[in-house]
């Protein structure tokens, strides 16, 4: 198993978007190998058979991942664009000589902070 793992992950990464998904594909591949080992006929090498299972799982997963939309993408479309959690007036302007983007003043109490407003709902 260990002798194939790195290569399997590398090939899976060619089909899917990130390392975590590639790891899941490799795990699904090993489950498929164990479940289908009885059906292995030896017409190809074991390595070729394992990699074919991997590629089938990776392609299926890539299609499924392509149909999903990140939550952040949906939220921005539904509300008409991203909204600042804190009013931009509370920060120094980008052209401030020494403290660009810093708070003009710290929040006075938790109730008026974004966290406080969220917790009071």
Backbone torsions as a table, in degrees:
resi	resn	phi	psi	omega
1	UNK	NA	-47.7	-177.3
2	UNK	-62.7	-31.6	-177.4
3	UNK	-67.8	-22.0	-179.1
4	UNK	-101.1	-19.2	-168.5
5	UNK	-56.9	-49.0	-177.8
6	UNK	-62.8	-43.0	179.2
7	UNK	-66.5	-39.8	178.4
8	UNK	-62.2	-44.9	179.9
9	UNK	-62.4	-41.8	-179.2
10	UNK	-62.5	-43.8	179.4
11	UNK	-68.7	-41.6	179.1
12	UNK	-60.0	-37.3	-178.8
13	UNK	-64.0	-22.0	176.4
14	UNK	-69.2	-24.3	-175.0
15	UNK	-102.8	-29.8	-173.8
16	UNK	-112.3	168.5	-167.5
17	UNK	-78.7	-27.1	-177.5
18	UNK	-151.3	172.8	-175.0
19	UNK	-64.9	-38.5	-178.8
20	UNK	-62.7	-43.4	178.6
21	UNK	-66.8	-38.5	177.6
22	UNK	-61.2	-40.7	177.4
23	UNK	-62.8	-39.4	177.5
24	UNK	-65.1	-39.5	178.2
25	UNK	-63.2	-42.3	178.6
26	UNK	-63.3	-41.8	178.5
27	UNK	-62.9	-44.5	177.1
28	UNK	-61.5	-35.1	178.2
29	UNK	-62.5	-46.4	-179.6
30	UNK	-64.1	-36.6	175.9
31	UNK	-63.2	-43.5	178.0
32	UNK	-62.8	-38.3	178.2
33	UNK	-63.6	-46.6	-178.7
34	UNK	-64.4	-42.6	-179.0
35	UNK	-70.0	-29.9	-175.3
36	UNK	-105.5	6.5	-176.9
37	UNK	-58.5	-33.5	179.5
38	UNK	-64.0	-25.4	-177.1
39	UNK	-91.4	-5.0	-179.8
40	UNK	-66.7	120.3	-174.6
41	UNK	-97.7	-8.3	178.3
42	UNK	78.8	14.9	178.0
43	UNK	-73.9	-14.2	173.7
44	UNK	-136.0	175.1	177.7
45	UNK	-71.6	158.0	177.9
46	UNK	-59.2	-39.7	179.5
47	UNK	-59.9	-46.6	179.2
48	UNK	-61.2	-42.2	-179.4
49	UNK	-63.7	-44.2	179.4
50	UNK	-63.0	-44.2	-179.3
51	UNK	-67.6	-31.8	176.3
52	UNK	-66.3	-40.5	176.2
53	UNK	-61.8	-44.6	178.7
54	UNK	-58.3	-48.5	-177.2
55	UNK	-62.8	-40.3	177.5
56	UNK	-62.6	-44.9	177.8
57	UNK	-64.1	-42.2	-177.7
58	UNK	-65.4	-42.2	178.8
59	UNK	-63.9	-43.6	178.7
60	UNK	-61.5	-44.3	-179.5
61	UNK	-66.5	-38.0	179.2
62	UNK	-63.4	-40.0	177.6
63	UNK	-64.7	-44.8	179.8
64	UNK	-63.0	-43.4	178.6
65	UNK	-64.0	-34.5	-179.9
66	UNK	-68.3	-22.9	180.0
67	UNK	-86.3	-12.0	-179.0
68	UNK	-91.6	150.8	178.8
69	UNK	-119.5	131.1	178.3
70	UNK	-59.5	145.5	-179.1
71	UNK	-56.0	-39.3	-179.4
72	UNK	-61.1	-36.5	178.8
73	UNK	-67.5	-38.3	179.1
74	UNK	-70.4	-44.1	-177.8
75	UNK	-61.5	-41.6	-178.9
76	UNK	-65.2	-37.2	179.3
77	UNK	-70.5	-38.3	-175.7
78	UNK	-70.3	-34.0	-175.3
79	UNK	-102.6	5.8	177.2
80	UNK	84.1	22.9	176.8
81	UNK	120.5	164.4	-179.0
82	UNK	-69.1	143.1	-179.7
83	UNK	-115.3	137.1	179.8
84	UNK	-69.0	135.6	178.1
85	UNK	-73.1	-28.5	179.7
86	UNK	-125.8	139.1	-179.7
87	UNK	-56.5	130.4	-179.9
88	UNK	-60.1	-22.4	178.9
89	UNK	-66.0	-16.7	-178.2
90	UNK	-80.9	-1.6	-178.8
91	UNK	-115.8	152.8	175.9
92	UNK	-70.4	148.9	-178.2
93	UNK	-66.5	160.2	-178.1
94	UNK	-64.1	-23.9	-179.2
95	UNK	-93.4	11.1	177.3
96	UNK	-63.3	135.1	-172.5
97	UNK	-63.8	-33.3	-175.2
98	UNK	-125.3	-23.4	-173.9
99	UNK	-129.7	47.2	-179.5
100	UNK	-61.2	128.6	177.9
101	UNK	81.8	-4.0	179.0
102	UNK	-78.9	161.1	176.0
103	UNK	-61.0	140.8	171.8
104	UNK	-74.3	-37.8	172.3
105	UNK	-152.5	148.7	-178.9
106	UNK	-72.5	152.0	176.6
107	UNK	-59.0	140.9	-176.2
108	UNK	-75.8	-44.5	-179.1
109	UNK	-145.5	166.8	-174.6
110	UNK	-65.9	-30.8	-176.6
111	UNK	-63.8	-31.1	-178.4
112	UNK	-92.5	-6.1	179.2
113	UNK	-80.8	160.5	177.5
114	UNK	-57.5	-37.5	179.0
115	UNK	-64.9	-42.6	179.7
116	UNK	-64.4	-41.3	177.6
117	UNK	-64.3	-38.4	178.8
118	UNK	-65.9	-43.1	-178.7
119	UNK	-70.3	-23.9	-177.7
120	UNK	-82.5	-5.1	180.0
121	UNK	-71.9	NA	NA
